[in-house]
Amino acid sequence: MGLDVLDLTRLQFAVVTIYHYLFVPLSISLSAATAGLQIAWMRTGDDRYRKLTLLVGKLLIVTFAVGVVTGLVQEFQFGLAWSEFARFYGDVFGPTLAVEGMLAFFLEATFLALWYFGWDRLPRGVHLATIVVVAVGTLLSAFIILAANSFMQHPVAYELDPVTGRAHLTSFRELLLNEVNLAAFPHTIAGAVMVGGALLLAVGAWRAWPRRTAPDDEQRHRDAPAFATLGRLGAWMTLAGGALTALTGDHLGKVITRVQPMKMAAAEALYSTTTGAPFSVFAVGRPGGGEPFLSIEIPRLLSVLATGDPNATVAGIDDLQAQYTAAYGPGSYIPMVPVAFWSFRAMIGVGMLAMLFALVYLWRTRRGRTPAPWLVRCAVLVPLLPAAANTFGWLFTETARQPWIAFGLSKVADGISPGLTSGEVLVSLLAFTAVYGILAVVWLRLVRHLASRPLSGPPDPGGSDRTDPADPTGPAADADLALTY
């Protein structure tokens, strides 16, 4: 069966959004890691932190650049394919997109440039403040854009025009303080810490314990302790971020159960309202839907996840469908249950696997011990785990909200641009996919290039010392990054 224009439009938005979100959590966590490393260097005077600060900062710069480019396309989607949604909810979404754009383009980009090019030009305190502003800016940007998404999950702070039917924002403060946003923000930031930590773990392990190192490679041996520190820092970030993701996810699940009970029911494929509902670790259902005929369950766990009470009643899909039909009219209000069920479990399982690897890495590298070669080889791939967990999380969040584009207000089918054809969407989808593929190759090559270079440190901020521009490992060579790539 072919895809119609609605399916293709949803697929295009999914591709654009998922790809963009691969870089967002990295920007958030790498900016915080850069600021933390610079603070550590200024407090301890340890030269390792000085060198690692610039390395992580350069990883942030290339990630931030790709994130901005893909973010522009993300916002263009509202005009290209979702003009009806933009027309009816533009007064609500407009302020959030405008403020987030100003933060990303003006505040974060400006202060990131000041930080990078101001190493030997700004006083120490002022220079540190620039990267702290970047880190805070990424958090503010995330909080504001999540408020827009939270409106789609749980519409608040709006009123409908009785003539045009358009939604008008009544309180920007109430929009930001949406209970879904307050729960989703810490969960998102914790997931971002995992993603950034995994990248630093991979880079640190790859460079601290290379598979082949020439005996006379003095620079590699000098850099090894710093990269060992970076690897363990990344492992701690991955482990701590995973623990916080679990804690904040527990709270978010309870909020979602209150405002979108169908989403939690779909996450468990729970068709019948159940008291003391179990949670299925694994289940197999019939192709036509309905209760799974084979499942491995943990008793009462779903009731705990949904409400905190093991004896609580969790509404089932069938009863919720009847309620929604009575409230909103005829139609199916059941999301794609298999996608919701398995994406929810994949999110949890892959995230736990990343945490387990980080824990093993920390144990095997304790007190300066050398890890086994297999662990180093696996470390290079570990960033894929939290990135996949984030992706599965967003797949669950968005697909389990279907068929609503703004829950209880309008459906996805009502939001696409009128007159849009399948051919137009398919061409733009293929074009975006090709461009994003090129960007992915460029980003990967840049990250590999930066990670494989000998560590070099910039001049002391506020100092008068300047490195010889001819030095191939000094800050002059680092500045060439903006010109060469």
C-alpha positions in Angstrom: 0.0 0.0 0.0 1.4 3.4 -1.0 1.9 6.4 1.2 -0.6 9.2 0.8 0.3 12.9 1.2 -0.4 12.9 4.9 1.9 9.9 5.5 4.7 11.4 3.5 4.3 14.7 5.2 4.5 13.1 8.6 7.5 11.0 7.5 9.3 14.1 6.2 8.7 15.9 9.5 9.9 12.9 11.4 13.2 12.7 9.4 13.9 16.4 9.8 13.1 16.4 13.5 14.9 13.3 14.4 18.0 14.3 12.5 18.0 17.8 14.1 17.6 16.4 17.5 20.8 14.3 17.2 22.7 17.6 17.6 20.6 19.4 20.1 21.4 17.3 23.2 25.1 17.3 22.2 25.1 21.1 22.1 23.5 21.3 25.5 25.8 18.9 27.2 29.1 19.9 25.4 28.6 23.5 26.3 28.1 22.6 30.0 31.1 20.2 29.8 33.3 23.0 28.2 32.3 25.4 31.0 33.0 22.8 33.7 36.4 21.9 32.3 37.4 25.6 32.1 36.3 26.2 35.7 38.3 23.1 36.7 41.4 24.4 35.0 41.0 27.9 36.5 40.6 26.4 40.0 43.3 23.8 39.9 45.8 25.1 37.3 46.0 21.6 35.8 47.1 21.9 32.2 45.1 18.8 31.2 41.9 20.7 31.8 43.1 23.7 29.7 43.7 21.4 26.7 40.5 19.5 27.1 38.5 22.7 27.4 39.5 23.7 23.9 39.0 20.2 22.5 35.5 19.9 23.9 34.8 23.5 22.9 35.7 22.8 19.3 33.5 19.7 19.3 30.7 22.0 20.5 31.3 24.5 17.7 31.0 22.0 14.8 28.0 20.4 16.5 26.3 23.8 17.1 26.8 24.8 13.5 25.1 21.7 12.1 22.4 22.0 14.7 21.6 25.6 13.6 21.4 24.6 10.0 19.1 21.7 10.6 17.1 23.8 13.1 16.3 26.3 10.3 14.8 23.5 8.2 12.9 22.3 11.2 11.2 25.7 11.5 10.6 26.0 7.8 8.5 22.8 8.0 5.7 24.8 9.6 5.3 26.9 6.4 6.2 24.3 3.9 4.0 21.4 4.9 2.0 22.5 7.9 0.7 25.9 7.0 -2.8 25.1 8.4 -1.3 24.3 11.8 0.9 27.4 11.6 -2.2 29.5 10.7 -4.3 28.3 13.5 -1.7 28.1 16.2 0.9 30.6 15.0 0.0 33.1 17.8 1.0 30.5 20.3 4.0 29.0 18.6 5.3 32.3 17.2 6.7 33.8 20.4 8.4 30.5 21.4 10.1 30.1 18.0 11.1 33.8 17.9 12.6 33.8 21.4 14.4 30.4 20.8 15.7 31.7 17.5 17.1 34.8 19.1 18.8 32.8 21.8 20.3 30.3 19.3 21.4 32.8 16.7 22.3 35.8 18.7 23.1 34.9 22.3 24.6 31.5 21.9 26.4 32.1 18.6 27.8 35.5 19.6 29.1 34.3 23.0 30.5 31.1 21.5 32.5 33.2 19.0 33.7 35.5 21.8 34.8 32.5 23.8 36.7 30.8 21.0 38.4 33.9 19.5 38.9 35.6 22.9 41.3 33.2 24.5 44.2 35.6 24.5 42.2 38.7 24.3 39.7 38.7 27.2 40.4 38.7 31.0 40.0 35.3 32.6 36.7 36.0 34.4 35.1 37.6 31.3 36.3 34.8 29.1 34.9 32.1 31.4 31.6 34.1 31.5 31.2 33.8 27.8 31.0 30.0 27.8 28.8 30.0 30.9 26.4 32.3 29.0 26.4 29.8 26.1 25.7 26.9 28.4 22.8 28.8 30.1 21.6 29.9 26.7 21.2 26.3 25.5 19.2 25.5 28.5 16.9 28.5 28.1 16.5 27.6 24.4 15.6 24.0 25.2 13.1 25.1 27.9 11.3 27.5 25.5 11.1 25.2 22.5 9.9 22.4 24.8 7.1 24.7 25.9 5.9 24.8 22.2 5.9 21.0 22.1 4.2 20.7 25.5 1.4 22.8 24.1 0.8 20.1 21.5 0.8 17.5 24.3 -1.4 19.5 26.7 -2.7 22.8 25.4 -2.8 25.6 27.9 -2.7 29.4 28.0 -4.9 29.9 24.9 -8.3 30.9 23.8 -10.0 30.2 20.5 -11.3 33.1 18.3 -15.0 32.5 17.9 -14.9 33.8 14.3 -11.7 32.4 12.8 -11.2 29.5 15.2 -7.5 30.5 15.6 -5.8 30.0 19.0 -4.6 33.2 20.7 -2.0 33.1 23.4 -3.3 34.4 26.7 -0.2 34.1 28.9 3.3 33.4 27.9 4.2 32.7 31.5 1.5 30.0 31.7 2.6 28.5 28.4 6.2 28.1 29.8 4.9 26.7 33.1 2.8 24.0 31.5 3.0 21.0 33.8 4.1 18.9 30.8 7.0 21.3 30.1 8.1 21.4 33.7 8.3 17.6 33.7 9.7 17.2 30.2 12.5 19.7 30.5 14.6 18.0 33.2 14.0 14.7 31.5 15.3 16.1 28.2 18.4 17.7 29.8 19.2 14.5 31.6 19.1 12.6 28.3 21.3 15.3 26.8 23.9 14.7 29.5 23.9 11.0 28.5 24.5 11.8 24.8 27.3 14.3 25.4 28.9 12.0 28.0 28.9 9.1 25.6 30.7 11.1 22.9 33.4 12.3 25.4 33.8 8.7 26.6 34.3 7.5 23.0 36.9 10.2 22.2 38.7 9.7 25.5 38.9 5.9 25.3 39.9 6.0 21.6 42.8 8.4 22.3 43.9 7.3 25.7 44.3 3.6 24.7 44.9 3.5 21.0 45.1 0.0 19.4 48.3 0.9 17.6 50.8 3.4 19.0 54.3 3.8 17.8 56.8 3.5 20.7 58.4 6.9 19.7 55.0 8.7 19.5 55.8 11.0 22.3 52.8 13.3 21.7 50.3 10.5 22.0 51.9 9.4 25.3 51.9 12.9 26.6 48.2 13.3 25.7 47.1 9.9 27.1 46.5 11.0 30.7 44.3 13.9 29.6 42.3 11.7 27.3 42.0 9.1 30.1 40.5 11.9 32.2 38.1 12.8 29.4 37.0 9.2 29.0 36.1 8.9 32.7 34.4 12.2 32.7 32.3 11.1 29.8 31.5 7.8 31.6 30.4 9.6 34.7 28.2 11.9 32.7 26.6 9.0 30.9 26.0 7.2 34.2 24.7 10.2 36.1 22.6 11.4 33.1 21.0 7.9 32.8 20.1 7.9 36.5 18.6 11.3 36.3 16.8 10.3 33.1 15.1 7.5 34.9 14.1 9.6 37.9 12.7 12.5 35.7 11.1 10.0 33.4 9.2 8.5 36.3 7.7 11.9 37.1 7.0 12.7 33.4 5.2 9.4 33.0 2.8 10.3 35.8 2.1 13.7 34.3 1.4 12.2 30.9 -1.0 9.6 32.5 -3.0 12.5 33.8 -3.2 14.6 30.6 -2.9 11.8 27.9 -4.1 8.5 29.4 -4.3 7.0 26.0 -0.5 7.4 25.6 0.3 5.4 28.7 -2.3 2.7 27.8 -0.7 2.4 24.3 2.8 2.2 25.9 1.6 -1.1 27.6 -0.8 -2.2 24.9 -3.4 -2.2 27.8 -6.8 -2.6 26.1 -8.8 -3.3 29.3 -9.0 -1.0 32.3 -7.0 -2.7 35.0 -6.5 -2.3 38.7 -3.0 -3.1 39.8 -1.9 -3.1 36.1 1.3 -5.1 35.3 4.1 -3.9 33.0 5.1 -6.2 30.1 8.8 -6.5 29.6 8.1 -8.5 26.4 4.8 -9.2 24.6 3.5 -10.6 21.3 0.2 -9.5 20.0 -2.1 -10.4 17.1 -1.7 -8.5 13.8 -5.2 -7.0 14.1 -4.6 -5.6 17.5 -6.1 -6.5 20.8 -4.7 -8.0 24.0 -1.2 -9.7 23.6 -1.4 -13.4 23.7 2.1 -13.8 25.0 3.8 -11.5 27.5 6.4 -11.5 30.3 5.0 -9.2 33.0 6.1 -7.5 36.2 3.0 -7.3 38.5 1.5 -3.9 39.3 4.5 -2.0 37.8 2.4 -0.1 35.3 0.2 1.2 38.1 3.3 2.4 39.9 4.7 4.1 36.8 1.4 5.7 35.9 0.3 6.9 39.4 2.8 5.8 42.0 0.2 3.5 43.6 0.6 -0.3 42.9 -3.2 -0.7 43.5 -4.3 2.1 41.2 -6.5 1.6 38.2 -5.1 2.4 34.8 -7.6 3.2 32.0 -7.5 0.8 29.0 -7.5 1.6 25.3 -11.0 0.4 24.7 -12.6 2.5 27.5 -10.6 5.5 26.5 -11.7 5.1 22.8 -15.3 5.1 24.0 -14.7 8.2 26.1 -13.0 10.1 23.3 -15.7 9.2 20.8 -18.3 10.6 23.2 -16.3 13.8 23.8 -14.8 14.5 20.3 -17.1 12.6 17.9 -16.8 9.5 15.7 -13.4 8.3 14.7 -10.4 6.3 15.9 -8.4 7.9 18.7 -6.0 4.9 19.1 -2.4 5.5 18.2 -0.1 3.0 16.5 0.1 0.6 19.5 3.0 -1.6 18.3 5.1 1.5 17.7 4.3 3.0 21.1 4.8 -0.3 22.9 8.2 -1.1 21.4 9.6 2.4 21.2 8.9 2.8 24.9 10.8 -0.4 25.7 13.6 0.4 23.3 14.1 3.8 24.9 14.4 2.2 28.4 16.5 -0.8 27.3 19.0 1.1 25.2 19.4 3.7 27.8 20.1 1.1 30.5 22.7 -0.5 28.2 24.5 2.8 27.9 24.5 3.2 31.6 25.8 -0.4 32.1 28.7 0.2 29.6 29.6 3.4 31.4 29.7 1.6 34.8 31.9 -1.2 33.4 34.2 1.4 31.8 34.6 3.2 35.1 35.3 0.0 37.0 37.8 -1.3 34.4 39.7 2.1 34.4 39.7 2.7 38.1 43.0 3.9 39.6 44.6 4.3 36.2 44.1 0.7 35.1 44.2 -0.1 31.4 40.9 -1.4 30.0 40.7 -4.5 27.8 41.0 -3.9 24.1 37.4 -5.0 23.5 36.2 -2.4 25.9 38.0 0.4 24.0 36.7 -0.9 20.6 33.1 -0.9 22.0 33.6 2.6 23.5 33.8 4.1 20.1 30.3 2.9 19.3 28.7 3.8 22.6 27.5 7.3 21.5 25.0 5.4 19.3 23.2 4.1 22.4 22.0 7.3 24.1 21.3 8.9 20.7 19.1 5.9 19.9 17.4 6.1 23.3 16.6 9.8 22.7 15.2 9.0 19.3 13.0 6.2 20.6 11.8 8.5 23.3 10.7 11.1 20.8 9.1 8.5 18.6 7.0 7.3 21.5 6.2 10.9 22.6 4.9 12.0 19.2 3.4 8.8 17.7 1.5 7.9 20.8 -0.2 11.4 20.7 -1.8 10.5 17.4 -4.2 11.3 15.8 -3.9 14.7 17.6 -1.6 17.5 16.5 -2.7 19.5 19.5 -4.3 17.1 21.9 -8.1 17.5 22.1 -8.1 20.5 19.7 -7.2 19.4 16.2 -5.9 16.3 14.4 -2.8 15.9 12.4 -4.8 15.6 9.1 -6.1 19.1 9.8 -2.7 20.7 10.0 -1.1 20.0 6.6 -0.8 22.6 3.9 -3.8 22.6 1.5 -3.0 21.7 -2.1 0.1 19.8 -1.1 0.8 16.8 -3.4 2.6 13.6 -2.7 5.1 14.3 -5.4 6.1 17.6 -3.9 6.6 16.1 -0.5 8.5 13.2 -1.9 10.9 15.4 -3.8 11.5 17.6 -0.7 11.9 14.5 1.5 14.6 13.1 -0.9 16.3 16.4 -1.1 16.4 16.9 2.7 17.6 13.3 3.2 20.5 13.8 0.7 21.6 17.2 2.3 21.4 15.7 5.8 23.4 12.7 4.6 26.1 15.1 3.4 26.0 17.1 6.7 26.3 13.8 8.7 29.5 12.9 6.8 30.9 16.4 7.3 30.2 16.4 11.0 31.7 12.9 11.5 34.8 13.8 9.6 35.2 17.0 11.6 34.7 15.2 14.9 37.2 12.5 13.9 39.7 15.2 12.7 39.4 17.1 16.0 39.6 14.0 18.1 42.7 12.6 16.3 44.8 15.7 16.5 47.4 16.2 19.3 46.1 18.1 22.2 47.1 21.7 22.2 46.2 24.4 24.6 45.3 28.0 23.8 47.1 30.9 25.5 46.1 31.8 29.0 43.0 34.1 28.8 44.0 37.6 29.7 47.7 36.7 29.3 50.1 38.4 27.0 51.7 35.1 25.8 51.1 34.2 22.2 52.0 31.0 20.5 54.1 31.1 17.3 51.6 31.2 14.4 53.8 28.7 12.6 53.4 26.1 15.4 51.3 23.3 13.9 49.7 22.4 17.2 49.2 25.8 18.7 46.1 28.0 18.8 46.8 29.5 15.4 46.3 26.1 13.9 43.1 25.7 15.9 41.8 28.9 14.6 42.3 27.5 11.1 39.3 25.2 11.7 36.9 28.0 10.8 38.8 28.7 7.6 39.6 25.2 6.5 36.2 23.6 7.2 
